[in-house]
Amino acid sequence: MSDGKVIEVEGKITTVLPGTMFRVQLDNGHMVLAHISGKLRKHFIKIAAGDKVKMEMSPYDLDKARITYRIRETNLPPPGPRRPRRF
């Protein structure tokens, strides 16, 4: 926003909607409609149902938000062994 008054919140994606829109449940139980920010779109960051995200909300409309960061899960299993490269 131009005046810099944003509310940063975290939530979990519950529903993936068309047009890069998502239904997100905040930690306090409130449901909001969110869209992806330009940086996530530019760098092809994939967001799926069940992902934890960080969002910015305007203090004037608390039903909509902009997703600014996808929080990675820390307890993922390590990647499998890499195959040798053949030329």
C-alpha positions in Angstrom: 0.0 0.0 0.0 1.1 3.5 -0.5 0.7 4.7 3.1 2.5 1.6 4.5 -0.3 0.7 6.9 -0.6 -3.1 6.4 -1.5 -5.9 8.8 0.8 -9.0 8.5 -0.9 -12.3 9.3 -0.3 -16.0 8.8 -2.8 -18.6 7.6 -3.4 -21.9 5.9 -4.7 -22.4 2.4 -8.1 -24.2 2.5 -9.3 -23.9 -1.0 -7.7 -23.1 -4.4 -10.0 -20.9 -6.6 -9.6 -20.0 -10.2 -7.5 -17.0 -11.3 -4.8 -17.4 -8.6 -7.3 -16.7 -5.8 -7.3 -18.7 -2.6 -9.5 -19.1 0.5 -7.3 -18.9 3.5 -8.1 -19.6 7.2 -6.2 -17.3 9.6 -4.8 -18.6 12.8 -7.7 -17.0 14.7 -10.2 -18.9 12.6 -11.3 -16.0 10.3 -11.6 -16.8 6.6 -10.3 -14.4 3.9 -10.0 -14.3 0.2 -6.4 -13.9 -1.0 -4.5 -13.5 -4.2 -0.8 -14.0 -5.0 1.6 -11.0 -5.0 3.6 -10.1 -8.1 6.9 -11.5 -6.9 5.4 -14.9 -6.3 3.8 -14.9 -9.7 7.1 -13.7 -11.3 9.2 -16.5 -9.7 6.5 -19.2 -10.3 6.1 -20.1 -6.6 3.5 -22.8 -6.5 0.9 -22.7 -3.7 -1.4 -25.6 -2.9 -4.1 -26.4 -0.4 -2.6 -27.0 3.0 0.3 -24.6 2.6 1.1 -22.1 5.4 1.4 -18.5 4.0 2.2 -15.1 5.2 -0.2 -12.3 4.0 -0.7 -8.6 4.0 -4.1 -7.2 4.8 -5.4 -3.6 4.5 -6.9 -2.2 7.6 -9.9 -1.0 5.5 -11.0 -4.4 4.1 -10.4 -7.3 6.5 -11.9 -9.9 4.1 -9.2 -9.7 1.4 -5.5 -10.2 1.6 -2.3 -10.5 -0.6 -0.1 -13.6 -0.2 3.5 -12.4 0.1 5.4 -15.5 1.3 4.9 -19.3 1.3 6.2 -20.8 4.6 8.2 -24.0 4.0 7.6 -27.0 6.1 10.7 -27.9 8.2 9.9 -31.5 8.8 10.0 -32.7 5.2 11.9 -35.9 4.4 15.3 -35.4 2.7 15.4 -35.8 -1.0 16.3 -39.2 -2.5 19.7 -40.1 -3.9 20.6 -38.4 -7.2 21.0 -40.5 -10.3 24.4 -40.4 -12.0 24.5 -38.1 -15.0 24.9 -39.8 -18.4 26.3 -37.9 -21.3 
